[in-house]
Amino acid sequence: MLKTAALFHFRQAVYLQDFQKALERLPADTDLYINIAESSPSVAALGEQKEALLETFPHAEIISSPDRGMAMGGLFQLLEYIRGKNYGAIMFAHGLGQEEWRKKMLLSMSMNSGKVMLRFSQNQSGEKLPAGLIGDRVLPFDYYNIGPFMALASRHRIDLNTSWEAFFEQHPKARDMPVLERAPWASENRLLSHRPEVDLEYARAVFGNLNSATQLMNQEYLLQFSQDSVIGQLPFFPGGCFWINGQLMAKLYPKIDFTAEFAQLPEGLISDDQFQSPAHAWERLLPVMAAKLGFGILTLQ
């Protein structure tokens, strides 16, 4: 049976007790890899962070990287680091924004590792391949994802005119709209402050047969891309923590240069509340790619 890998990403060495408890619930022979973002003001401070991590996780392999792309930047660095290693299951979790619901998510993911292994080895009903990604919870992919995808296709962060709250003040009726109605309506009212030029060659490689840059702004195209008669409506994992099937990674590694993608992620970004960036696009795109390769997308429930 193939081994399990745990990938942890930190901006600073905090909440270590929660991650230690999570690791203790995984198989005893789990390999642990940690990436820490180089956001510390000095090399000495970064050294102190690594020392604290090694004290808690003495058997971990620890790397560091520039602070890019929030959690997805850490994931890309760690996936590239273990490229060529053959794991059956990979758990990714990060110590960014550890609100109470994120701690519960970490607990749930680690406690259900046995269920995850079983699902990764079994085909789901009516599917040719087993589950590719499993998260604690999912949200529906909706038209508001146009922002992150435009950011990815243009390789630039997109500034929003305003936050959602300010947008609601300007357009009160939008507050009570269902999200699947509100997001297209908000986009039509030019919530995006500008529409940057798309790198069509790159966008075609990621999104398929694009005839023009404006096609990516088209509601029908995005809906067709994110859901079709075969795979149905796709979810994504809020919080950026999930399990990855090693079989899925074997198919994704030839398709994605994680080092190149990491270099395109924005630096020092704390959240995407005021911006949309390629980091959030990749959070949504990985489940899409998994589903289009034939893998199931499941929740622990």
SULKA-V747122 format. One record per pair of residues at least 24 apart in sequence whose ideal C-beta (glycine too) atoms are under 7 Angstrom apart, sorted by the first residue. I is the first residue (numbers start at 1). J is the second residue. D is the distance in Angstrom with one decimal. If there is no record, write none. Layout:
[[I	J	D] [I	J	D]]
This chain:
[[1	88	6.6] [2	86	6.2] [2	87	5.9] [2	88	3.1] [2	246	6.1] [3	29	5.8] [3	31	6.2] [3	87	5.8] [3	88	6.6] [4	30	4.5] [4	87	6.5] [4	88	6.5] [4	89	4.9] [5	30	6.8] [5	31	4.9] [5	33	6.5] [5	82	6.1] [5	87	4.5] [5	90	4.8] [6	30	5.4] [6	32	4.9] [6	91	4.9] [7	33	5.3] [7	75	6.8] [7	78	4.2] [7	90	6.2] [7	91	6.9] [7	92	4.6] [8	32	6.9] [8	34	4.8] [8	93	5.8] [8	94	6.9] [9	35	4.9] [9	71	6.0] [9	74	2.7] [9	75	6.6] [9	78	6.7] [9	94	4.1] [10	34	6.9] [10	36	5.0] [10	94	7.0] [10	95	4.2] [11	37	4.7] [11	39	5.5] [11	67	6.6] [11	95	7.0] [11	96	5.7] [12	49	6.0] [13	49	4.6] [13	52	4.2] [13	53	5.2] [14	95	5.8] [15	95	5.1] [15	98	4.7] [16	56	4.6] [18	103	5.4] [18	106	6.0] [19	93	7.0] [19	95	6.8] [20	56	5.6] [22	93	6.8] [22	106	5.1] [22	107	6.7] [22	110	3.8] [25	110	4.0] [25	111	5.5] [25	113	6.5] [26	91	7.0] [26	110	5.9] [26	113	5.2] [27	113	6.8] [32	57	5.7] [32	59	6.6] [32	60	4.3] [33	60	6.8] [33	61	5.1] [33	78	5.4] [33	81	6.2] [33	82	6.2] [34	60	5.0] [34	62	4.7] [35	63	5.3] [35	64	6.8] [35	65	5.9] [35	74	4.7] [35	77	4.9] [35	78	5.1] [36	62	6.8] [36	64	5.0] [37	65	6.6] [37	67	3.8] [37	74	6.8] [38	64	5.3] [38	65	6.5] [38	66	5.5] [38	67	6.0] [39	67	4.1] [39	268	7.0] [66	267	6.5] [67	267	6.2] [67	268	5.5] [68	262	6.1] [68	265	4.1] [68	266	6.7] [68	267	5.3] [69	262	6.8] [69	265	3.0] [69	266	6.6] [69	269	7.0] [69	279	4.1] [70	96	6.2] [70	269	5.6] [70	279	5.0] [71	96	5.6] [71	240	3.9] [72	240	6.4] [72	265	6.9] [72	279	4.4] [72	282	4.8] [72	283	5.9] [73	262	5.9] [73	265	4.9] [73	279	6.7] [76	258	4.3] [76	261	5.8] [76	262	4.4] [77	262	6.1] [79	258	5.2] [80	258	4.2] [80	259	5.4] [83	253	6.0] [86	246	6.7] [87	246	4.6] [88	120	6.6] [88	246	4.8] [89	116	6.0] [89	117	5.9] [89	120	5.5] [89	243	6.1] [89	245	6.6] [89	246	6.2] [90	243	7.0] [90	244	4.4] [90	246	6.5] [90	249	6.8] [91	243	5.3] [92	241	6.2] [92	242	6.2] [92	244	6.6] [93	241	4.6] [94	240	6.5] [94	241	6.5] [102	239	5.7] [105	136	4.2] [105	239	5.8] [105	241	5.7] [106	241	6.7] [108	136	4.8] [108	300	5.8] [109	136	5.7] [109	241	6.4] [109	243	6.7] [112	300	4.8] [115	300	6.7] [116	243	4.9] [119	298	6.2] [120	245	4.6] [124	296	4.4] [127	294	7.0] [127	296	5.4] [128	294	5.3] [129	294	4.5] [129	295	4.9] [130	245	6.5] [130	247	7.0] [130	295	6.9] [130	296	6.5] [131	245	6.3] [131	295	6.4] [131	296	4.2] [131	298	4.7] [132	245	4.8] [132	248	3.8] [132	290	3.7] [132	295	2.7] [132	296	6.4] [132	297	6.7] [133	242	5.5] [133	243	6.8] [133	244	6.0] [133	248	7.0] [133	286	6.8] [133	287	5.5] [133	290	5.2] [133	297	5.4] [134	242	6.4] [134	243	4.3] [134	298	4.9] [134	299	7.0] [134	300	6.4] [135	237	3.6] [135	242	4.1] [135	299	6.0] [136	299	6.8] [136	300	5.6] [137	238	6.8] [137	299	5.8] [138	235	3.3] [138	236	6.6] [138	237	5.9] [138	299	5.5] [139	235	6.2] [139	236	6.2] [139	238	5.2] [140	233	6.2] [140	235	6.0] [141	226	4.6] [141	233	6.8] [141	234	4.7] [141	235	6.4] [141	236	5.7] [141	284	6.2] [142	179	5.9] [142	180	5.2] [142	183	5.2] [143	183	4.5] [143	184	4.5] [143	187	6.5] [143	219	5.7] [143	222	6.3] [144	183	3.5] [145	284	5.4] [146	187	5.9] [146	217	6.5] [146	222	6.0] [147	192	6.3] [147	276	3.3] [148	276	4.8] [148	277	6.8] [148	280	3.9] [148	281	3.6] [148	284	6.3] [149	216	6.4] [149	281	5.2] [150	195	6.8] [150	216	6.1] [150	217	7.0] [151	276	4.9] [151	277	5.1] [151	278	5.2] [151	281	5.9] [152	206	6.8] [152	278	4.3] [152	281	3.7] [153	198	4.5] [153	199	6.6] [153	202	6.9] [153	203	4.0] [153	207	7.0] [153	216	5.6] [154	196	4.0] [154	197	6.1] [154	198	5.2] [154	199	6.6] [155	199	6.0] [155	264	5.0] [155	278	6.7] [156	196	5.0] [157	266	4.8] [157	275	5.1] [157	277	4.5] [158	192	6.1] [158	196	6.7] [158	275	6.5] [158	276	4.6] [159	193	5.0] [159	275	5.7] [160	191	6.2] [160	192	6.8] [160	193	6.4] [160	274	5.9] [160	275	6.4] [160	276	6.7] [161	191	6.0] [161	193	4.7] [163	273	6.3] [163	274	6.2] [167	191	6.4] [184	219	5.7] [226	288	6.2] [231	291	4.4] [231	292	6.7] [234	287	5.8] [234	288	5.5] [234	291	5.6] [234	297	6.8] [235	287	6.3] [235	297	6.0] [236	283	6.1] [236	284	4.3] [236	287	5.3] [237	287	6.9] [240	283	5.3] [245	295	6.6] [248	290	5.5] [248	293	7.0] [248	295	5.3] [251	293	5.5] [252	289	6.7]]
